[in-house]
Amino acid sequence: MFLPLFAQDTLDLWEADDVRGYEAISTHTRLFTSKSQASDSEPIPFDPLVDSNDNLTRLARLACGKFIHTSDNEVEYLGPTNGAGGYRSALLLDS
């Protein structure tokens, strides 16, 4: 899509990953922040899509408040949807 806007050989070719038969973009997130770096942030619960077995919630408790999960650490899942004019776009998935 953007390739024609850039000089030749300035972009790397990207290929989607396959996750359970769906095209996906691989990314990573920091699930916790050091409390000392986020002293004014309030912890938030993990989304069930991210922590369906409460393993991360238990891990946070084991850290004795040294690490917290904040809105800066929140993971959001997007899914494809067909937009106006036949364009595909992303839709925030509910847990």
C-alpha distance (Angstrom), angle and dihedral (degrees) to the residues before:
residue distance angle dihedral
M1 . . .
F2 3.83 . .
L3 3.81 97.1 .
P4 3.84 95.0 97.7
L5 3.82 89.9 55.6
F6 3.81 95.2 61.9
A7 3.77 134.3 64.1
Q8 3.80 115.6 -96.3
D9 3.83 115.4 -81.9
T10 3.81 94.4 12.1
L11 3.82 95.2 106.6
D12 3.79 129.0 59.5
L13 3.78 117.1 -131.5
W14 3.79 110.5 -107.8
E15 3.78 125.1 -152.4
A16 3.79 125.1 -169.8
D17 3.79 119.3 -115.7
D18 3.79 120.8 -125.4
V19 3.80 116.9 -122.0
R20 3.81 114.3 177.9
G21 3.78 90.7 -30.5
Y22 3.81 95.6 -47.6
E23 3.79 126.7 108.8
A24 3.79 109.8 -111.9
I25 3.78 141.3 180.0
S26 3.79 110.8 -132.4
T27 3.77 113.3 -134.8
H28 3.75 136.5 149.3
T29 3.74 134.8 -139.3
R30 3.76 136.3 -161.9
L31 3.80 103.4 -118.3
F32 3.79 95.0 -167.1
T33 3.79 136.7 36.6
S34 3.77 125.4 -156.1
K35 3.79 108.1 -103.0
S36 3.82 88.3 -133.9
Q37 3.84 89.1 61.4
A38 3.79 94.0 44.5
S39 3.79 103.0 37.0
D40 3.81 92.6 145.1
S41 3.84 95.3 45.8
E42 3.77 124.4 99.8
P43 3.80 118.6 -135.5
I44 3.81 116.3 -116.5
P45 3.80 129.1 -160.2
F46 3.79 121.2 -100.3
D47 3.78 117.3 -104.1
P48 3.83 111.2 -109.2
L49 3.82 89.1 -122.1
V50 3.81 88.5 62.0
D51 3.81 100.4 36.9
S52 3.80 106.3 23.7
N53 3.83 93.2 156.3
D54 3.83 96.4 39.8
N55 3.81 91.0 -117.6
L56 3.81 93.4 133.9
T57 3.80 91.3 45.5
R58 3.82 89.8 54.0
L59 3.80 90.3 46.5
A60 3.81 90.1 53.9
R61 3.81 89.7 52.4
L62 3.82 90.7 50.0
A63 3.81 89.1 54.9
C64 3.84 87.8 65.6
G65 3.80 93.9 -135.3
K66 3.81 95.7 -51.3
F67 3.81 90.8 114.5
I68 3.80 127.6 33.2
H69 3.79 137.0 -173.0
T70 3.83 109.4 -127.2
S71 3.80 137.0 173.3
D72 3.84 86.7 -90.6
N73 3.82 87.7 62.5
E74 3.80 96.6 45.0
V75 3.79 117.7 127.0
E76 3.78 118.9 -143.6
Y77 3.79 123.8 -167.6
L78 3.78 120.3 -144.7
G79 3.78 128.0 -163.7
P80 3.80 131.7 -167.0
T81 3.78 122.2 -95.9
N82 3.78 132.7 175.0
G83 3.76 109.6 -112.3
A84 3.78 133.8 -166.0
G85 3.77 116.1 -53.6
G86 3.80 92.7 20.2
Y87 3.81 93.6 -69.8
R88 3.77 117.6 143.2
S89 3.75 117.6 -131.1
A90 3.79 138.9 168.3
L91 3.77 127.0 -92.5
L92 3.79 124.2 -162.6
L93 3.80 108.3 -116.4
D94 3.78 119.4 -137.4
S95 3.78 119.0 -132.4
